[in-house]
Amino acid sequence: MALSSQLSRNPPFRAEHLGSLLRPEFLLNKRDALDLGKTTADELDIVAGKAIRQAVEAQEACGFHAVTDGEYRYVFSRSNNSRGTFPPC
C-alpha cells in the first residue's frame, strides 16, 4: 500500500468535522425557488431530506463513526458564502 493511501485512511492526527457541509446545487436551487414563490416549504423539506440522506450515506461510506446532517435544514446567510438569507429581525 502506498504511503499516501495509508495516510489518507490513518492520518497521524485526529480530526473531526463539526457543523455545516457544502449544500448540493439541487438543494440551493430549491431554496431559491421557495424564495421566488415557485415551490412550497413542504417540497423544500422533501428535497432537504434527500440531501441529508445523501450526506449521511457519504460520511458512513467514509467510515465516520459520528455523522452530521450538514445543517441542510437551517436558513443560511449570504455572508457565509451560501445563497440564503436570514429573516428580518
C-alpha positions, 0 to 999 in steps of 0.5 A: 500500500502506498504511503499516501493511501495509508495516510489518507485512511490513518492520518497521524492526527485526529480530526473531526468535522463539526457543523455545516457541509457544502449544500448540493446545487439541487438543494440551493436551487430549491431554496431559491425557488421557495424564495421566488414563490415557485415551490412550497416549504413542504417540497423544500423539506422533501428535497432537504431530506434527500440531501441529508440522506445523501450526506449521511450515506457519504460520511458512513461510506467514509467510515465516520463513526459520528455523522452530521446532517450538514445543517441542510435544514437551517436558513443560511446567510449570504455572508457565509458564502451560501445563497440564503438569507436570514429573516428580518429581525 
